[in-house]
Amino acid sequence: AALSKTTTNGRASVPASVSASLPASVSASVSAAEPRLAPATLRLQSGDLFAATSFGAPLSPSLPVTGEVVFTTSIVGYPESMTDPSYRGQILVFTQPLVGNYGVPPPSRDEFGLLKHFESSNIQVKGIIVNDYATHYSHWNAIESLGQWCARQGIPALSGVDTRAIVTLLRSRGSTLGEICVSGNASPPAPTSGTILPGLDDPTTQNLVAQVSCSAKTVYNQGASLKIALIDCGVKQNIIRCLAKRGAEVTVVPWDYNILADGEDAYDGVFISNGPGNPAKCQATVRNLSALMDHQRATGKIVPIFGICMGHQLLGLAAGFKSFKLPFGNRGHNQPAINLLDGSCVITSQNHGFALDDSPHAIPTGWAPYFRNANDGTNEGIRHVSLPYSSVQFHPEAMGGPWDTEFLFESFLADVRSFK
């Protein structure tokens, strides 16, 4: 595609052919002015206060936004990260200093009807914190700025914050709750540092998976030879794409859907997606998976099962593992994981705050660790020693990369073919 021209105010102009195909709400945002800058603050539950400038959605001073404050080390891919349902309920801090320099792409769809550049149709984070917001973006495929996108979707965005200091606090104390306040005038909001914030809404106490899952079945790539049931715990668009482009018909079902209700021959494989929050809040999924594996073992009708991220944790709970909350989680595109089968190390994309306990006394009979994080030693995958059941904590489908582990989709579908 040709490079877009830049207007005098530094914003890239959108070709008329592209603008005509945009939804009305997006088209209006493209032609709208940048959101007004305003004084703002991020205050952590501990009382630590960070002055900032708002460049996203305006907020009423009396209605701050609260969430769990987490950080990501991703250098690129902010549109994908911000629309990842796994970030539901969280205020996301970017360690990459400059954010927004390539704008935001259009909501284009591929041959499967999936979004090309986003992982869901809406921004999922509660708010974003950056050190330096690029007010002038430049990219041939951009249609609006990061600030315009956040404002259109009602998401607060703060700039001018020492994100290094926030990350240092999170790494030393663990993830914490926080509050974003945006002032309606020229003076900064009233709160002062040192005051502990009581009663903030803790997203880990909620069933976030139920909030982001679909409510009814949807079929992608209908008519393909391999029939895969995908349990939607907050599925990313590229997970569906990775299955569909490899020859699978993907039936996406709600998080608490009982696969056995469709009959034991309805699907050739079962896939459990990523998702947000605490896996212990998804007991319906855990019970369904446990019943599914028990039924397969009892009948001898084995169907491969594979999980990613939240799907990994839910499969683990169904198998008998226990989960626990990490101090600050693993989020970013550069997490090293060691394959315990061959000793190789892969670079992975991750986004999770919980993990499975795979200490020797905690491993259920018939199961074994599959991958291990090379940084903190936590579990990154499990596998059944004799049946085609496995899962990984990281994201092999990562948009924005890395692609070291995309072969796991091929391995899963190879199992599906061999057991069909």
N, C-alpha and C positions, 0 to 999 in steps of 0.2 A: 504494500500500500504506500501511497505517496505521503511524504511528510506534511503534516498540517502546518498552516501558517500561524504566526503568532501575532496577536493584536497589540495595540499600543499599551494596553494595561498589563501585558505579560501573559494573558490567558490564551490558550490555543483555540483557534476558531474551529467549529465543527462543520464538516461538509454538509450541504443541504440534503444529500441523499441519506446520510446517517441520521441527521436530525429528524427527518420525516418519519423514520422508522421507530423512533423512541416513544415510550409511553408518555402521556400528557404530563404527568408529574415530573418525569425526568427532563422532558423538553423544557418545561418551565424553569427548572433549576439551572439548566445549562445557560439560559439567557438571563438569569437573575444575577444580582451583584453578590460579591463576596459577603459572608456574614459579618456583622459589625464586631470589631474587637472590643473586648470588655475585660475589666479586672476580674480575676477569679482566684480560687484557692483549692488546693487538695489538702485535706486534713485526714491523717491516719487515726485509727481508733486509739492509738497510744498517745495522741495529742500532738504529734509532729505536724507542723504546718508548712506548706509550700505555696508561696505566691506564684501566680501564673497569669497568662493572658488567654482568654477564651477566643477560639477561632471557629467553633462549631455551633451547635444549637444554643440559642439563648435559653436560659433557665430563669424561673422566678426565684428571687433570693429566698423566698420562704419554702421553696420546694427543691432542696438539693437532691442530687443523685447519689445513691450509696451502692456499694458492691464490694466484692473481695478484690483487693489490689494485688495484681500479679505482674510479672514481667516476662517479656520474650526477647530472645537474642537474635531473632530473625533480622537479616539485613534487607531483604526484599520481601515482597508479597503481602503488603499491608491490606490490599483489598480482600485477598483470600483469608488472611488471619481474622480480620474484623467480621467477616461473614461466616466464620466457622462456628457452628452451633455449640462446639465444645467450650467456647468462651462465654456462654450464656451466664449472666449474673456477675460478670467480672469487669473491673476497671483495668485496662491493659496499658502497661508502661512499656514503651519501646526503648531498648538500649541503643539501637541505631540512632545516632544524633539527629540526622536530617531525614525527615519524613514528609512525604507529600510531593516530592519533586517530579514524579511522573503522573500526577493526577489520578483520575479514576476512569476506568474504561466503561463502555456501554454494556447494557444487559443483553448481549448477543447470546444466541443459543446454537448448539451444534446439531448434528444429524439425529441425535437421540432426544432432542428437546431439552437438553441440559444446559445450564448456564456455563459459558466458556470461561469467564474470568472471576466468578464468585462461587463460593461454596454453599450459599443459600440465597434466597431472594431478598433478605434484609440484613442489616448490620446486627450482630448478635451481642457485641460487647455493650456494657452499660456506659462506657466512656473511654477515651484514650488520653494518654499523657505522653508528650514528646518534648525533647529538648529544644528543637529548632524546626518550626513549620515552614516549608517552602511555599511562600505565597504565590510565586510564579512557577507553574508547572510546565513541563514540556514533554510531550510524547505523542506520536502519530495517532495512537488509538484512544487518547483521553478525550472525554467529553465534558468533564467538570472537575473542579478542584476537590481536594480532600475536605476542605472546610464546607463547601457547598453540599457535598454528599452527606456529611454529618448533620448539617443543619436541616436538610430535606428529610432526614430520617429521625430527627429529634434526639441526636446523640451529642452530648457535650464533648468538647475536645480542648485540651489545654496545652499551651506552649510556653517556652521560657522557663521550664522547670529543670532543676539539676537532677536529671534522671539517674545519674551515678549515685547520688546520695540516697535516693529512694531504693535503688537496687541493693546498696550496701545494708540498708536497714532491713529489707526483706530477707536478704541472705543470712543476716546475723540473728534476726528475731523470728523469721518465718513469715509466711503470707499473713496479711491482716486485713481487716475491713477498713474502708475509707469512705470519704464523702467529698463530692465535688460541689462547690458553690460558685455561682456566677453572679456578679453584682449587676444591678440594673442602672447604676450611675457611675460616675468617675472615681468614686472612692472604693477602696477594697472592702470585701465583706468583713463583718465584725469579729468572727472567731479569732482568738489568739492562740499561739503555740503553748503547749503544756497542759491543756485541758483535755482530759480523757473523754472521748465521745461514748455516751451510753446508748444502748438499745439500737444499734445499727442492724439493718436487715442482713442476715447471714445466708447467702444463697446455698451453702452446703447443707443447710437444714431442710431444704426444699427438694421435691422431686423435679429437678430441672429437665430430666429426660422427657417426662410427660408434657412439658411445655413446648419442646421443640420437635417432638415426633409427629408424624403424619396421623391423620384421623381415619384414613381409609386406604385400601389397597390402590397401588398404582403400578402399572406394568410398563417396563421400558424394553425396547428391542424385541417386541413381541414376535413370536414365531421362530426365534433362534433355538438351536437344538438342545442346549443345556438349560435346564430350568432351575433358577436360583431364587430361594426365598431370602430376602434381605430384611432383617429386623431393624427397624429405624429407631435408633436411640438418639438421633441427631445427625443423620448421615450427611456427609459431604458429597457434593455433586460429582466430584472426581472419582469417588469410590464406585458409584454406579457406572460411570464412564469406563473405568478400568475393567469392570466385569463385562459390560455390553460390547466393548470393542474387541474383546477376546472370544466373542461368540456365545454369550449368555443372554437368555431372557431373564430379566431381573424383576421380580415381583416384590415391591417394597411394602412392608406391612407395619402396623403400629407396634410400639415398643412392648405392649403387653399381649400381643396376638399369640394365640396357641397354634403353632404350625401343625400339630397333629389333627386339628379340626378339619384340615383340607385333605386328610388321608395320607397314608404313609408313602404312596407312590406319586404324590402331587409334585414333589421337588427332587431334583438330583443333588442338591447341596443347600446348606444353610449358612448364611453370612450374618454376623452381628456387627453393627456399625459402631463408629465412635459416638461420643455424646458427652454432655457436661455433668459436673457435680459428683455426688457421692454414690457409688454403686450400691451401697446398702439400701438406698431409697427405691431400688428397682426390684423388689422381691417378686413381683409377678413375673418378670422376665426370668429371674433365677429359677423360680419353680417350673416355668415352662421348659427351660433348657434342661433342667434336671430330669423332668418327665420324658423329654424327647430322647435323651441319651439312655435312660432306663428302658424305654420302649424299644429302641434299636437293639440294645444288647439282649433283651428278652426274645425278640422276634428274629434276630439275625439279619434284619433289613437295615444295613448300615448306610448312612448318608453322611458324607464329609461335612464337618462344621469348622468354620474359621471366624475368628473375631479380631477386631482392631480397636485399640484404645479402650473406651468404655466396654466394647464388646469382649475384649480380652479379660477385663475384670469380672464381667458378668459370667462368662464361661468358667472362669476360675472359681467364683463363688458357687456356681452350680456343681462344680467338680469336688468342692470341699475345701478349697483354699480360703484364707481370710484376707481381708483388705485393710489397709491403714492409710492415714493421711500423711503425705510428705510435708516436710517443713515449709518448702517454698515451691515444690513441684518442678517439673522439667518442661520447659516451653521454648521452642526455637527450632532452627533448621540444622543444628550442628551437634547433635547428641550422638556420641559413639556407643554402639552396642556390639557385644561380642557374641557370635554364633557359637553356642556351646557344643554343637555337633562337629564342627571342623576348626574352631579356633579363629576364624576370620573375623575381622572387625569392619562394621559398616557404619556410615554416617547417616543419621536418621532425623526426620522431623518429628517433634513431639509436642504434646499439649495435654498435660494431665497433672492433677494434684493429689491423686491417690495411686496406690500400688498394691500388688499382691505380695504377701509374705511367703517366700520360698525357702525359708530356713529349713534345714534337714528335718526337724521334727514336725514341720507344718505342711509337708508335701503329701497329698492324698495318695493312696495306693494306686498304682497304674499310671501315674503322671510324673513328668520330669520338667525341670527348667529348660527353656529353649534358647533364650537370649538373656544377656546380662548387661546392664549399663556400665560402661568402662569408667565413668566418672564417680558415681556414688555407690555402685555395686548393687543397685536395686534390680528387681526382676523386670525383664523386658519381653518375656515370652514364655509360654508353656506348651507342652505337647503331651498327648497320650502315647504311651510306649508301644501300643499295638493297634490302636484304632485311629482313623483319619480325623482326629480332633486336635486343633491347635489354635493358637492366637498370639498376637504380638501387641505390646504396649505402644509402639511407635506407629507412624503413618507411612506405609509403603507407597501410598498413592499421592504423596505430597505435591501440591501445586506450588510452584516456586522452587521445587527441589528440596533435598537431593533425591535421586532416583535409584540409589544403591539397592533398595529392597523391593522394587516393583516386581521382581521375579516371583515373589510370594503369591501374587495373583495367579501366575502361570502354574505354580506348584499346587495351589488349591484346585484350580480347574482341571489339572492333570489327575488329581485324586478323584474328582467328580466323574471324569470320564472312565476311570478304571473301575469305579464302583457302580457305574450306571448299569 
